[in-house]
């Protein structure tokens, strides 16, 4: 008979889509119950679309299948006593993302390695979107080698008004870069 500890260990292999952490570390698991004939995993309301919820449930089943043997595997999306997933963010959820007013889409350009052209891709993508008539802002958070200010010609220092950083504007593009906040 598998133990709840073994099931939790297996669940640590399940990464939540779009996150680098597993569902146990993210505190998305509401509970694990091992009965006489089933392993039941109850998830907290993680406020995701149906496709994501289905993917997480499938990954859970795959992760605990080696432990299950003849035990049935049940995955409940929404822990007992919690509302079923509604598509609305749950209060204090690690999956809660505050929307920025006026921002419809965020396109991250990232890599785990330096010197691969992230800034070049980000600047070209931003200017291309601006040329297509989109309202675009470019946020450069590279603290080790900011270069967006050089690539775009953003000059001066960042200014703050009402506790908000004011972006530099150039050629229809709003730019905030660490390069304008630190000395050369």
N, C-alpha and C positions, 0 to 999 in steps of 0.2 A: 504494500500500500504506500503510494507516494505521500510525503509529508507536505504541509503548507510551506515549510522552509524551502524544500526542493522546488516547489512550483514557483515561489518568489524568485529563486535563483535563476530558473529557466526564463522567467519573464524579464530578467535584466538583459536578455539578448534582444528584446523587442524595442527597436528605436521608434519613437514617434515620428511620422513623416515630417520632414522639414526641420527636425531638431537633431542635435548630436547626442542627446541623452536618451536613456531608456525610460520606459513608462513607469518603472518602479521609482527611479531617482526623481522623475518629474511629479511623483505623487499622484499619478493618474489611476492607479489601481485602488479600487474601493475595498476589495477584500478577496480572499481566496478561501474556498471551503472544499474539503475533500470528504465526500460522503462514501457510503458503502459501494456505490456503483458509478460515481461521477466526480470529476474535478470541475468545480464551478469558479470561474473568474468573473468578478463583478467590477466593472469600470466606473469611475466617476464620470459625471457629465463633462465631457471634454470639448463640447461646442464645436464640432467639426461637421463638414458635409457628409452625406451618406456614404459617398465613395471612400473617403478617408476612414470613416468608422468601420466600413467593411474590410478595408485593407488592414487596419489595426487588429480587428477580430481574427482575420486569417493568419496574421503573423503570430498572434497569441496561440492559436491552435497548433501551428507548426512548431513553435518553441516548446510547448508542453507535450506534444505527441510522443516523444521518446519516453516520457515518464508514465504516460497514460496506460499503456498496455491495453487491457480490456475495459478500462474505465471510459465512460463517455466524457466528452469535453463540452462544457457549456460556457459560453461567453455572453455575459449580460452587459450591454452598453448602457450604463447608468446604474450605479450601485443601489442596493436596496435602501429605500427611504430617501433617495435622491430623485429629482425629476429626470425623465428620459431626455436624451439629447434633443435640443430644440433648435440648434443652429445659433442660439444666442449665447454670448459669453457668460460663463458662470463667474460669480463674484470670487475674487481671490484665486482665480485659476491661473496656472502658469501658461496656459494657452491663450490668455486674454491679451489682445493687442489693441492698444488705444489707437483709434483712427486719428489721423491728423486732418484737421479741417481743410477741405479743398484738395486733399491728396487721394486720388483714386487708385493709383498703382505705384508700387515700389519695385524697382528692378535692381537687385544687388549684383555687383560685379566683384567677385571674391575669388581668392585662391589661398591655399596654404603655403605658397611659395612666393618669394619676392622676385621681382625682375621679369615677370612673364607678360607684362603689358596690360595690367588691370586698369591703370589710369588712362592709357591710350584708348582702350576699348570703351571705358566709361565716358570719356570726353567725346569720342566720335558718336557713340550712341545718343548722348544727350543733345549734341548739336543736330544730329539727323532728326531726332524727334521734334526739336524746336523748328527745324526747317519744314517739317510736315504740319506745322501749325499747332503743335501741342504745347501746353504750358509746362515747362520743364525746370526742375531744380536739380543741381548736382551737389551732393554732399561728399566731401573728401575727408575721411577720417584716418588716413594713413599717418600715424604719428612718427613712424620711423623714416619716412622719405616722401613727404607730401610733394606732389609735382603738378597737381591740377592748376594751381595758381600760375605756374610758369607756362603751362600748355595753353591756357585760356587768356593769359594776359591780365588776370585779376590782380589789381594793384591796391596797395593801401593796407589798412588793418580792419579787422571785423569791428563793426559798431553794434552796440546794444541799445535797444529802446524798449522800455516797459518789460525788462527782463527777458527780451527775445533778441536773438542774434539776427541782425539785418543782413540779408544776402547781398553780395556784390552782383550787379547786373551787367552783362556783356553780350551783345548780339542776340538778345531775346532769351538768354539763359541766366537763371539765378544760381549763384555759386556761393557755397560756404565751404571753406577749406582750412584745415589746420595750418596750412602754409601761410595764411594771412594772420594767424594768431600767435605765431612763434617767430623769434628772430631767425634770419637766414643762417 
